Each structure stands twice: as C-alpha cells, then as structure tokens.
Amino acid sequence: MSVEANINSILKELKGTKLICVTKTVDPERINEAIRAGATIIGENRIQEFEDKCDYLLPCKKHFIGHLQTNKTKKVVELFDLIQSVDSLKLAHEIDQKAREAGKVLDVYVQINIGSEPQKYGFGLDEIKQTIKKVQTLENIQVTGLMCIPPYVSPEEARLYFRKMKTLFDELQQENAGNINIQELSMGMSGDYQVAIEEGATMVRIGSAIFGDRGY
Ligand SMILES: *Cc1c(COP(=O)(O)O)cnc(C)c1O
C-alpha cells in the first residue's frame, strides 16, 4: 500500500481524532507524500535527524515526541511547535527559559508513566496534578495535553492503561480553571490506536502503519 492509501484509510477510521504522523527514519519525500495526502502534524523524536530533514518538508505542524535531554532544549524549542514529552520539572523549567529567550510561549503535554515502569520516562499518577500546577506558574510554557506510552503489551491489555489516562484526563478537565487548560489526550500507536480511540484518545501517534516497518 502507498503512503497516500494508508493515510487515507487511517484518516477515515479516525473520524475526529487527530493524527500525529510519526516520521522517524522516514525520508522527506515520503513525509511529504503523507502531508499531501492529508497529514497535518508530524511527530519526531530524533533531533539531529529532524534538523537535517526539516528544510525539505511541506508546511505542517511539528511535535517533538521523544525523551529530551536538557542540553538539547534550545534546538527543540526552535525547531518544533509543541513538545509532547515533558517528563521532569527540570525539563519544564529549561523549556520555559529557552522559550522566553526565543520570544515564544510553547504548548507542551506532560508525559505520564502510566505503567509505573522503572525504565520509562514520565510522571507518576500520584504527582501529576501537583506537577501541572507548578508548570503552569511558568510564563513561557503552557500545558495543554497529556501523553503516554503504555507498557509493551497486547492492545487489550493496553486498554486498561488507556482507561486510567482517560480518567485522569477527565478529572483534569473538570478542574480546568484559571490557567489549567488540558485539551488533548495523546495515546495509541500503530498496534493499538483503535483501542486508544475507543478509550477516549483525542490524538494518536502512528508511524509504521503509514510508512511500513522501520526495520529495527
Ligand atoms: C515511534 C513512536 C510512535 C509510533 O510508533 P508506531 O508503532 O510506528 O506507530 C509513537 N509514539 C512515539 C513516542 C514514538 O517514538
């Protein structure tokens, strides 16, 4: 199947859910095929690779979706429209500072380690509300969503993690007041996005179902 055909069939399935077209390892020509077919937001997690490609891309929104080391923050703030993977307060402060220097207010999502996996990045459920309140006191960064990468399990087992995320998302939306304004719930990838949508994702991140296997 061509990139265009894959995008078309996925967009049809998603109905209103937003698509992040994940383009790591994919060359600019094929990314542009996806953009021409209707993808409006791309997701990347490799800074150097993205920097090499970004000048060749058709207009689109760019989301950073990988773990970000604080010393790379300046570059990411310059190159991307949104950072989905804020996983520490230290990083939030660093983004705030770099965004201020760049004269921007950057939208970010906070990443939740929903399976409490020791090897994964992200905040615990117990600390997330406090964390969002702290981040919202910073002037050049604004939390507008939640993101997770659940444990590597079957889609049906992932459903439970998606459900926990949705519960948190609903609670935060009810608390939406003052400067808290959580709008997006980013969860679900090629293997489990249908389940994520059933459980309330507003945004899915899909790579291999569009471009084929990445070969690693
Ligand atoms: C690579 C990646 C995806 C997409 O994975 P696929 O299984 O290829 O759809 C989604 N989210 C993040 C954070 C990724 O790094």
The ligand as a MOL file (V3000), in Angstrom:
LIG
                    3D

  0  0  0     0  0            999 V3000
M  V30 BEGIN CTAB
M  V30 COUNTS 15 15 0 0 0
M  V30 BEGIN ATOM
M  V30 1 C 7.8230 5.7110 17.1000 0
M  V30 2 C 6.8020 6.2930 18.0090 0
M  V30 3 C 5.4240 6.1790 17.7300 0
M  V30 4 C 4.8580 5.4530 16.5320 0
M  V30 5 O 5.0740 4.0830 16.6200 0
M  V30 6 P 4.4440 3.0920 15.5130 0
M  V30 7 O 4.3300 1.8100 16.2560 0
M  V30 8 O 5.4130 3.0410 14.4030 0
M  V30 9 O 3.1350 3.6330 15.1060 0
M  V30 10 C 4.5400 6.7780 18.6100 0
M  V30 11 N 4.9600 7.4510 19.7030 0
M  V30 12 C 6.2660 7.5890 19.9970 0
M  V30 13 C 6.6510 8.3420 21.2130 0
M  V30 14 C 7.2250 7.0030 19.1620 0
M  V30 15 O 8.5200 7.1460 19.4670 0
M  V30 END ATOM
M  V30 BEGIN BOND
M  V30 1 1 1 2
M  V30 2 1 2 3
M  V30 3 2 2 14
M  V30 4 1 3 4
M  V30 5 2 3 10
M  V30 6 1 4 5
M  V30 7 1 5 6
M  V30 8 2 6 7
M  V30 9 1 6 8
M  V30 10 1 6 9
M  V30 11 1 10 11
M  V30 12 2 11 12
M  V30 13 1 12 13
M  V30 14 1 12 14
M  V30 15 1 14 15
M  V30 END BOND
M  V30 END CTAB
M  END
